[in-house]
Amino acid sequence: MTELMIRKMALAFALFSFGLVAIGSFLFGARILPSLARGTEAAAIFGSLAWGLGLFMEEKDGEGSGSADDGKAPQKGTNLDQTA
């Protein structure tokens, strides 16, 4: 994951949680300002959680590429003649 992808993911989580909590809160009887405040809190909490998780899972240079030998396949039978 790149830094841009992490930011986009965190923003998507934040906007989704804001909309869900603010609209749901308003539909269940809260007034406008408390609904917006709850939505803002939810966006801050869930957006920062997604951002932190993305930074935790971010691949560093050379890490997580899937192969430990940098794409060089060993030749079969190269170590057969060596003795212990």
N, C-alpha and C positions, 0 to 999 in steps of 0.2 A: 504494500500500500504506500502510496506517495502522500506527501503532506497535503496536497490539494484534495485527494480523495478522502482523507481523514476529515478535513474541514467541511467538505460537502456532506459527508455522512453525519457529522455532528450537527450541522445546520438543518438537515432533513429531520433528524430526531427532535431537535428543539422546536422546529415549526410544527411538526405533527403533534407533539405533546402540548404545545401552547394551544393549538386549535381544539384538540380533544378536551382538554381540561377547561378552557375558557367557555367553549360552547356548551359542554356538558354541565358545567357549573351554572351557567345562565339558564339552561333549560330546566334544571332541577330547583330553581327558585332563588338563586343568588342575584344580587343586583349587578349592574354593569361594572363598576369599579372593583368590587371584590372578585368578580369573575376574571377581569383582566390581571389583577394582582396574582391570583392563583395560577393563571396561565403563564405569567411571566416567571413565577417561581418554578413551575414545572419545566419550562423551557430551559431555565438556567441549570436545574438539576440534571435533567436527562441529556441535554446538550453537552454538559461538561462530562457526564459519565461516558457518553459515546466518544467524545474527544479523547478522554483519558484511556479508554479501552483501545482506541485506534492507535494512539501513540505507543501503548504497551505492545501492540501486535505489529508495529511498523518494522519492516525489514531493514536491517542495517546493510552497509556495503559488504557484499560477499556472503551475508548470512541469509539463510532461508531460500536459497536459490534452487534447492532440491537435489543438488549433487555436491558431494564433498570434494570431488577431484577436479572441479572446474571444467567439466565436460570432456576430460581426457579419459578415454576408455582404455583400461589396461589390456595389453596383448595377452592372449591366452597362451599358457605354457611357458612364460618367461621365467618362472621361479621353479620349474620342475627339476633342473639339474643342480640346484643348491642343496647342500647337506646341512644338517643342524649342528 
